[in-house]
Amino acid sequence: MSSSDKKPSREGDRSAGRSASRTLRTADLIGSIKEYADKLLEDGSTRGDLKILSRTLRELRYAFKVFAPYRHRRKVTIFGSARTKPDAPAYQQAVKLGRALAAQDWMVITGAGDGIMGAGHEGAGRAHSMGLNIMLPFEQSANAVINGDQKLVHMKYFFTRKLMFVKECDAVVCLPGGFGTIDEALEVLTLLQTGKHDMVPVVFLDAPGGTYWKALHAFINEQLLQGGMISEEDLNLYKVTDSCEEAVAEVLNFYRRYHSMRYAREELVLRLNKALSDEQLADVNAQFSSIVTKGQYRQTKALRAERDEPELDDKPRLVFQFNRRNLGRLRQLIDHLNSSMPPESQ
């Protein structure tokens, strides 16, 4: 019997089955998009409404296409002012940050403009840079590092741009900036606090000796926390520092043991780079039971619901029914998992 006549292996059957299942689910989604488009006509939508939807779909489709080849790479989104000059301490801080993370093979996403955005790309270099440029009457040209690169996307709408900034990143570092930077920073915190985005490290990085983010932190404490508008555990969702080294450590250490997360029906699945010992699992159950709605934490292999991500099958899982409310406490759990990683495994 020739090799071409052999029956496919059981693993080959499973792989083919997963592929066929993904294709079917994708076809269903495309069908839904077409159905909703037809309903727009039935609803009597104005041409202006349709232009917004058409442009939004076009921008996102192209952005997804550009980012798709780099989905397996860790990326940091850097926010900051387009007006910061190259001789400013914050600019040099951003250059240093981009260089340090690129040295760890991270890619750097910025708004592709000058100032802090250009500094992040300058430090990372063209090969490690990706850009999401906003089309404005001013400050709209891409910086020299990313201009003309295939990893640069030009976008009309801020909301599609902001979606891509957060959707594609594994960490966020904010340096001083204007209204846009404040908007972007607080939106990221809102998404994390409400569970609308998977947990990522967020760093508010001042220039050495700077007080920009320290002042915001003081405002959050004095007005939001003391006013009962946030919980104390929410302060764990970000870190304020004026040290580039601390910022880099915060980003990298977040992924020491923790790898990623996803929901599987009622359960939250934390994928780990290294399994917990029995003692460490017992410690987690003792310290973090308050955010479990039913049962307890357990370690498992990949769940059936995760079969669409076969590349992560080898990762051990920490699975539990999360209350989906105490996101600051969830961040504390991830920090605890990372801090308990044996030194020889780092």
GINOR-V734307 format. One line per field, one symbol per residue. ss: DSSP state (H for helix, E for strand, L for the rest). psi: psi as a letter, one per 30 degrees, with the letter a starting at -180 (. if undefined). burial: 1 if it has 9 or more other C-alpha atoms within 8 Angstrom, else 0. A space follows every 50 residues. Layout:
BEGIN
ss = ???
psi = ???
burial = ???
END
This chain:
BEGIN
ss = LLHHHLLLLHHHHHHHHHHHHHHHHHHHHHHHHHHHHHHHHHLLLLHHHH HHHHHHHHHHHHHHHHHHLLLLLLEEEEELLLLLLLLLHHHHHHHHHHHH HHHLLLEEEELLLLLHHHHHHHHHLHHHEEEEEELLLLLLLLLLLLLLLL LEEEELLHHHHHHHHHHLLLEEEELLLLHHHHHHHHHHHHHHHLLLLLLL EEEEELLLLLLHHHHHHHHHHHHHHLLLLLLHHHHHHLEEELLHHHHHHH HHHLLLLEEEEEEELLEEEEEELLLLLHHHHHHHHHHLHHHELLLLLEEE LLLHHHLLLHHHLLLEEEEELELLLLHHHHHHHHHHHHHLLLHHHL
psi = klfffkkkleeeeeeeeeeeeeeeeeeeeeeeeeeeeefeeefhkleeee eeeeeeeeeeeeeeeefefgffkkkkkkllkffklfgkeeeeeeeeeeee eefggkljklggaabeeeeeeeeelefgkkkikkjlflhfkllfefkfkf gkkkkekeeeeeeeeeeflflkkklkaaeeeeeeefeeeeeefggfkkkl kkkjjllkglgefeeeeeeeeeeeefggflleffffflkklgkeeeeeee eeffgeekelllkjcfkkjjklfklkleeeeeeeeefgffgkfkblklkl aklefgffiffgefklkjkljkfgeieeeeeeeeeeeefgkkeff.
burial = 00000000000010000100010000000000000000010000100001 00000100110110011000000111111111010000011111111111 11000111111111111111111111011111111000010110111000 11101010011101110111111111100011011001101111100001 11111111010011001011110110000000110111011111001101 10011111101001001111111000000110011001101100011011 1100011000001011111111000111111111101100100000
END
